Amino acid sequence: MTEPSTKPPGLPVIAAALEAAWPGARDVSLRAIPESHSGFTYWVEAEREGRRTEAVLRLPPPGARPVGPADVVRQARIMDALASTSVPVPEILAFSADPVVDGRPFVLMAKVEGDRLDAALETMTPHALMRIAFETIDLIGAVPPPATGIGDEAVTEPAAEVRRWVALRERAPAELVSRAPALEAKLLGSTPATGRVRLVHGDYHPGNLVFREGGVAAVLDWEIAHLGVTASDKAGLCLLAIRKRFGERYSGEAAAIPLEDMVAMADEPHFEYVLAATCHKYAAILGYNLGLHRRGRRIDPVYEGLTRTIPGLIDVGLELMA
């Protein structure tokens, strides 16, 4: 995975390039989205077809190869394909694989009207919110692979999923992930029988959802989506409850309900394994991001507040695999 540069590009340069690449757009202006922890993401305002239009622009880091989270065109292709299904996604307004915006490809999405988590919890209980979040995962998993935009890609088997995150774990602070090899050995030594192939969002949590009128209006951030054979999105949602054990602040904490209630809502076989594998995955991701922060490659102090969570997730994974 390419480590991004920390030097931000000039917003006027990006705005001018986007205006040239977006047919019919005039007076384009940008501002960075400070809440984004996963890339170069901007609020966009523009005049288009005689009316003011609001959108969201996603760019890869400068110089990054178009793989993984940096492959914004793949994300656009997935959301564009899902627009004809029951999965709620932002409308894709424009995208290009060519390096046309500050020397990079781009995807431009319509702004979705609705509430983020804190506002949604003013009108919904955490249990109600969790229920619609799980129901939306079922919608995602029900999409036939040919309709996902990535139907030609290889299916990720459980062992391959574990190995994927080993590579990130190896770049995390060693003292926080010392027990990870033991968990990885257990996961690789007892993979479950594979189920049907399903679309997996890959980073499914309330921070990547927009809520409206008691439902999910949009699922955002499809950067690590793939075709898989386990209910890993449901396990990712269950991590909201597991992370409460560690006493550190995290996104989505306000929506966490008891783990047993989440597992009942998930209603999936082989779920202990999937939960353990998901604990390993997020320990690797959080540890990797902490390593980037400490090396000055991507400054984000939020990860310094997770030094109990990272080893704690590994310990929970070992408990589940015991």
N, C-alpha and C positions, 0 to 999 in steps of 0.2 A: 504494500500500500504506500502510495506517495505521500510523504510528509509535506503539507502545504506551507507556503511562505506566510509569514505574519504581516508582510507589508501590503496594506490595502491599496487597490487601484483608485484612481481619481474618479469620483462619481460623475462629474460632467463628461468625462471621456466615455464612460459606460453609457450614460444617457444618450449621448449623441450617436453612438454606434447602434444602440437599440432602436432609436428613432429611424435610422436608415434601414434596419433589418425588419421592422414591423410595418407592413403595408398600411398606409392611411393614418399613421400616428403622427401627432404634432405636439410640440411643447412638452416633451417627456422630461419628467423629473424623478429622481430616486432618493431614497434614504435607506440606510442599513437597518435591518431588523436585529436589534440588540439581543433578543431572546434566542436567536439561532445559535446552536452549539455545533452545527454540522456543515458549515460551508459558507459560501458567499451568497447571501440571500437578501433581497431588497424589496421594499415597498415601491411600487411604481404608480405614478399618476400621469395621465396623458389626455390630450384631446384627440378623439377618434370618432369619425362619422358624426361630427357635430355635437358630441356629448363628452362629458368628463368620464374617463374610465380608470378604474383602480385595478391593479394587478400585482402579482408577485413574480419577481425575476430570480431564477436560480442559475448560478454560474459554477463551473468547477474551479478549484484553485488554479492560479496561474502556473502554467507549465506542467500540470498534472496529466498523466495518461488517461484516456477515457475508459477506465475500468472501475468497478465497484462504485462507491459513493460519488466519484468524479464523473461517472457516465450519466450526465444529465439528459442526454437524448434518449437513453434507454428508459429513464424514469418517465419522460414525456410519452414514449411509445406505450408504456404500461397504462398510464392514466387515460390516454386517448382511446385505447382499446376498451378499458373498463367503462368509459362513458356510455356505451351501449348496453351495459348490464345493470343489475340492481345495486351494484356497489357505488356508494356516493364518493365522487372524486371531483377535484376542481376541473373546470373547463380549460383545455389547453388552447391558448390564443395564438401562440406561435412557438416554433422551435427550429433549431438548425444544428446539424452536425458539423457545419463548416465553422471555422474560427472567425466569426463575423462581429463578435462583441468583445472588444478589448483583446482580440486574438484568441478568443475562446468560443466554443459552442454555447448554446443557451437554451433554456426552456422558460416560457412566459405563461403563467397561469392566471386565470381570473380570480379576483378576490372573492372568497366565500363569505357570505353574510351569516353571522351566527355568533355563538358564545364559545370562548375557551373554557377551560375546566372550572376556574373559580366562579365565573359568572353562571355557568350551568348549574353548579351546586347551590345556587341561590333559589332555584326553582325545582331541583330534583334531589332526592336523597342519594347518598352514595350507592345504596343497593340498586336503586332504579337506574342510575347511571351505569353501573357495572353490568347490569342485565342487558342494556341496549348495546354496550360495548361488545359483550360476548355474542349477541345476536348478529352484529355487523361482521364479526369474524366468520360466522357461519355463511354469510353472504359472500365473503371473499373466497372462502374455501369451496363454495359451490360453483364457481365460474369454471367452465370447461377449459382445460389448458390451451386449446387453440384460440380461445377468446381473450387470453391474458396479455397478448402482445409479446410474450416470451415463450410461446408454445414450442418453438424450435430449440430451446435450450435444454441442456441435460438436467435430469432430476437429481436433486441433492439428497443422497442417502444419509441416514443418521451418522455413520462413521465419518463421512466426508464433511458433514457439518461440524463435528467435534474438531477434526483436523484443521478446518478453516480458522477456528478461533485459537488453536494452539499457537499459530504463527503470530497473532497479536499478543497473546499472553507472554510469549517469550521476550516482548519488548516493553513489558510493564516493569515497575520497580520490583526487583527480585524478592525483597523481604515481604512483600504483600501477597505474592502468589506462590510461595514455597510449597504449598500442599497441592497445587494444581496438577502436577504430574500424576499424583496418586488418583485424583478424580478422573483424569483423562484415561488412565489405564482401566479403571472400572467401567467407564462409558464405552470404551473401544472393545472391551472384553465381553460385553453383554448387550449389544444393540437389539432393540425390539424387532419383532416381525413388522415389516413395513405395511402401511395402510395404503389407501388410494392416493393418487397424486393430486395435490391441491396447490393453489396459489398461496404463498406465505408472504405476508407483508414484511416481516423480518425485524421491525422495530415498533411493534404495536403497543402503544400506551396512551393514556388520555391526553398527553401533551401533543400528540399527533392527530387528534380528533377535533373537529368543529361540531358543536352541538346547536340544534335549533328545534324549538317546539317539542321537546321531549324525545328527540331522536338524534342520530348522527347525520349531520349535513355534509360532511366531507372527511375522508381519510387522507392525511397528508404524508409526505416524505417516504416515497417508495424506493429509496436509494439502495436498499439491500434486499429487495423483494426477489423471490425465486420460487421455483417449483419444488415442493418438498413432500414428505410422506408422514410427517408427524404434526401434532397440534401445537407447534411451537409458539404461534401467536397467542393462544390461550394461556400457555405457560408464562409467556412474557407479561401478560396482564396480571397473572397471579404473583409475580415478583413484587407488585405494589404492597402486598400483604407481608411477604417474606422480609422485605427491606425495613419494615417497622422495627424488627428485632434489634437493629444496629444503632438506633437512636441518632441517626444523621439525616439531615434534611435532603429531600429529593423531590423531583418533579412528579406530581400525581399523588403525593402523600395524602392529600385531603380526601381522595376518593377511595382509599384503601378500606376494605371491609375484611372480616375474618377470613383466613385462608380456607377454612373448611367450606365456607359459603361460596368462595370463588371456585374451588375444586368441584363442588356440586353443580355450579352453573356451567363449568367446562364440559363435564359429562363425557370424558374421553378415556379410551383404554390406554394401558401402558403409561399412565400419566406421571408416575413417580420418575421414570427414566427421563421423560421429556422435561419435567421440572428441573431435574438435576443437570441435564444438558444445558438448559436455559440459564441456570445459575452460573455454570462454567462460562457460557457465552458472554454474559454481562460482566462478570468479573474480568474477563479478558478485555472487553471493550473499554470499561471504565479504567482499568489499569493502563491500557495502551494510551488512552487520552491523558491520564495523569502523567505518563512518561513524556508525551509530547509537550505538555505544559512545563514540566520541570526542565526539559531540554531547550525551552524557549522556541519551540517550533510552532506551537499554537497555544498562546497564552489564554488560559481559562481557569481562574482560581477555584471555580466550583468543584473541580476534581480533587483539590486538596482537602475538601471536607468529606471525602469518602474513603478515608484510610481504614475505617473499621468495616465498611460495607464490602470492599473488594475481597479481603480474606474471609469475611463472614459468609459471603455467597459460596465460596469454595467449600467451607465447612458444612453449609446446609446441603450442598450437592453430595458431599460424602455421606451425610446422614441419610439422605434419600436412597443412596445406592448401597447402604449397609445390608 
